[in-house]
Amino acid sequence: MLMPDGSEAQQRYYERVARDCEQLLGPGIEMRRLEVATDGDVVLRLTYRLGTADWTSEGQGETLVAAHAALRDHLILDRIRVGIRALVRQPR
């Protein structure tokens, strides 16, 4: 999985975020990329795949920790969405 650049401490936190998100998303998910943007608020963007369905979830907050919490909230609903998309796209 591609991770953002940063200090050693930031790298450890990004790895923790990735593990946490992987657990929330559940089995069968292929983690692709974690991105961080800081234009005012912090935005954490996670790209992943289930079968042939690609998806990106994003969380935004004043701090990296707040963005992580927002990302977790979005992942719950997005997991359902990507699961349905993967089912619809399965070859018959």
C-alpha positions in Angstrom: 0.0 0.0 0.0 1.2 3.5 -0.8 1.6 5.7 2.2 2.3 9.5 2.6 5.7 10.7 3.3 6.5 12.1 6.8 8.6 11.9 9.9 9.1 8.5 11.6 6.3 9.3 14.1 3.9 10.3 11.2 4.8 7.1 9.4 3.9 5.0 12.5 0.6 6.9 12.8 -0.2 6.4 9.1 0.5 2.6 9.5 -1.8 2.6 12.6 -4.5 4.4 10.6 -4.2 1.8 7.7 -4.4 -1.2 10.1 -7.4 0.4 11.8 -9.2 1.0 8.5 -8.4 -2.5 7.3 -10.0 -4.0 10.3 -13.1 -1.8 9.9 -13.4 -2.7 6.2 -13.1 -6.4 6.9 -11.9 -9.4 4.9 -11.4 -9.3 1.1 -10.4 -5.6 1.0 -7.2 -4.7 -0.8 -5.8 -1.5 0.6 -4.3 0.6 -2.2 -3.3 4.1 -1.0 -3.5 6.4 2.0 -3.2 10.1 1.2 -3.0 13.2 3.4 -3.9 16.8 2.3 -3.6 19.9 4.5 -5.3 22.8 2.8 -6.8 24.3 5.9 -8.3 21.2 7.5 -6.6 17.9 7.3 -8.0 15.4 4.8 -7.3 11.6 5.0 -8.1 9.8 1.8 -8.1 6.0 1.6 -8.3 4.1 -1.7 -9.1 0.4 -1.6 -10.6 -2.4 -3.7 -13.0 -5.3 -3.2 -13.0 -7.7 -6.1 -13.2 -5.4 -9.2 -14.8 -2.5 -7.3 -12.5 0.4 -6.5 -13.5 2.9 -3.8 -12.2 6.0 -2.0 -13.3 7.2 1.4 -12.3 10.4 3.0 -12.3 12.0 6.4 -11.7 15.7 7.2 -10.9 17.4 10.5 -8.9 20.2 12.2 -6.2 17.7 13.1 -4.9 14.4 11.8 -6.7 12.5 14.7 -10.0 14.3 13.9 -9.6 13.4 10.2 -8.9 9.8 11.2 -12.1 9.7 13.3 -14.1 11.2 10.4 -12.6 8.6 8.0 -13.7 5.8 10.4 -17.3 7.1 10.3 -17.3 7.2 6.5 -15.8 3.7 6.2 -18.8 2.0 7.8 -21.2 3.1 5.2 -18.7 3.0 2.3 -18.0 -0.7 3.2 -21.6 -1.5 2.4 -21.5 0.5 -0.8 -18.3 -1.1 -2.1 -19.7 -4.6 -1.2 -22.8 -4.0 -3.2 -20.8 -2.6 -6.1 -18.5 -5.7 -6.0 -21.5 -8.0 -6.1 -23.1 -6.2 -9.1 -19.8 -6.3 -11.0 -19.1 -10.0 -10.5 -18.6 -11.9 -13.7 -21.4 -14.4 -14.3 
